[in-house]
Amino acid sequence: MLRVAVVGSGPSGVYTAQCLVQQDPEVRVDVLDRLPCPYGLVRYGVAPDHEKIKSLQRNLRTVLEHERVRFLGGVTVGAGGVGVDRLRELYHAVVYCVGASADRRLGIPGEDLPGSWSATEFVSWYSAHPDTVTDGFVRGARSAVVIGVGNVAVDVTRILARDAAELSPTDMPEAALTALAGSEITEISMVGRRGPSQARFTTKELRELGALPDTDVIVDEAELALDPAYRDPSGLPPAQRRNVEVLRAWTALPHRDVRRRIRLRFFLRPAELLADGGRVGAVRFERTVPDGHGGVTGTGRFEDVEAQLVLRSVGYLGVPLEGLPFDAERGTVPQRDGRVLREGAVAPGEYVAGWIKRGPTGVIGTNRPCAKETAAALLADGPAILSRPVPDDALPLLREAGVEPVDWEGWLAIERAEAALGASLGRGVVKLPDWAALWAAAGR
């Protein structure tokens, strides 16, 4: 019987487990995760007001409840935990689905001023990720700048603009809800260095900004028109064309007397974060123009935009996992068809799927074909990797080494505790906010 460890319980890991048990009636899969909670970015990355996307957890749950799949949460792999070499001794094959947890940096002066955060840190806070170390994001801020024009940038912009009454029905942790309810932010600028036809957000996400109550979305037609495709978007791919059409329609809308304003800005490249009283007070942008080759070039003209809160949303990077090869430039593990490469040669029994395999691209559904490719490679290698003896069950040996995983029943206990917490607050399910609360609920 083929015994496989999948490291990571987000979509790529769960889809990999699903492909394996569907295609091989003998394979058994342990899904390991550093957190005691499954689902990865579906739990800790999808915005709390996106209930339809979050409902994907039900599909992932079905896989993790399969009779030949076992969830083992609270298991660190790599430094400070179970080593890569040890996993290879315990399983015929190991598939690493560890995502891309680091943020790309701007590389500009002032980036580390107080009040400047990565969008991922902000998302982790309002999603109750247990690694969150601060709650002071909106404190003392009147205006915010979000640098980036992808879906994550739209998410954090929308959350900043929502009222507490709209967020209360979600599973947002109580501390974040209380802080956002007291927010004094009235101006939010979402800024991209290129034009509207090159923005990475989806039209659905963009339109949601225009549907926010008591909020105006302001775009400058003269700024949009710097994009050669703005006047005639007919030659653009459908997704980009729809984005431009939405933005064009917004230029004709009258401004209203509202509580908050969202300004969508384009062709502005961050050059420096400016300090005010020991924290960020503004972002200095350089005006850019198209270079004719899909990029932009600076003009030497600058504009300062006030902001006591800056959220940087310019992409993710994978991080090295001790014991695995790593391509620092791409932020991925070297691989071929999902097989890990060590010094250019296939490493028997080691595989990758998801962002650590292909980089932080695509949407949640993109992980399905990615996982399918990796699972197919693993099963094709089955006869060779099965020849190496491994324990019938790795769990007793993990426990002997001091690892005490949170099993599926432990996760269900966390779910019950979150439902009880929500009921006590007069809300629906509310996420437990920290490691101590999660461990206690799981009986650890």
HELIX and SHEET records of a PDB file:
HELIX    1   1 PRO A   11  GLN A   23  1                                  13    
HELIX    2   2 LEU A   41  TYR A   44  1                                   4    
HELIX    3   3 GLU A   51  LYS A   54  1                                   4    
HELIX    4   4 GLN A   57  LEU A   64  1                                   8    
HELIX    5   5 VAL A   84  LEU A   90  1                                   7    
HELIX    6   6 ALA A  119  TYR A  126  1                                   8    
HELIX    7   7 ASN A  151  ALA A  161  1                                  11    
HELIX    8   8 ALA A  164  LEU A  167  1                                   4    
HELIX    9   9 GLU A  174  ALA A  181  1                                   8    
HELIX   10  10 PRO A  196  GLN A  198  5                                   3    
HELIX   11  11 THR A  203  GLY A  210  1                                   8    
HELIX   12  12 GLU A  221  LEU A  224  1                                   4    
HELIX   13  13 PRO A  233  GLY A  235  5                                   3    
HELIX   14  14 PRO A  238  THR A  251  1                                  14    
HELIX   15  15 TRP A  355  ARG A  358  1                                   4    
HELIX   16  16 ILE A  364  THR A  366  5                                   3    
HELIX   17  17 ASN A  367  ALA A  380  1                                  14    
HELIX   18  18 GLY A  382  ILE A  385  1                                   4    
HELIX   19  19 LEU A  395  GLU A  400  1                                   6    
HELIX   20  20 TRP A  408  SER A  424  1                                  17    
HELIX   21  21 TRP A  435  ALA A  442  1                                   8    
SHEET    1   A 7 VAL A  69  LEU A  72  0                                        
SHEET    2   A 7 ARG A  28  LEU A  32  1                                        
SHEET    3   A 7 ARG A   3  VAL A   7  1                                        
SHEET    4   A 7 ALA A  93  TYR A  96  1                                        
SHEET    5   A 7 ALA A 345  VAL A 352  1                                        
SHEET    6   A 7 ARG A 339  ARG A 342 -1                                        
SHEET    7   A 7 GLN A 335  ARG A 336 -1                                        
SHEET    1   B 2 ALA A 102  ASP A 103  0                                        
SHEET    2   B 2 TYR A 316  LEU A 317 -1                                        
SHEET    1   C 6 SER A 116  SER A 118  0                                        
SHEET    2   C 6 LEU A 309  ARG A 312  1                                        
SHEET    3   C 6 SER A 143  ILE A 147  1                                        
SHEET    4   C 6 GLU A 187  VAL A 191  1                                        
SHEET    5   C 6 ARG A 260  ARG A 265  1                                        
SHEET    6   C 6 THR A 215  VAL A 219  1                                        
SHEET    1   D 3 LEU A 268  ASP A 276  0                                        
SHEET    2   D 3 ARG A 279  PRO A 290 -1                                        
SHEET    3   D 3 VAL A 296  GLU A 306 -1                                        
END                                                                             
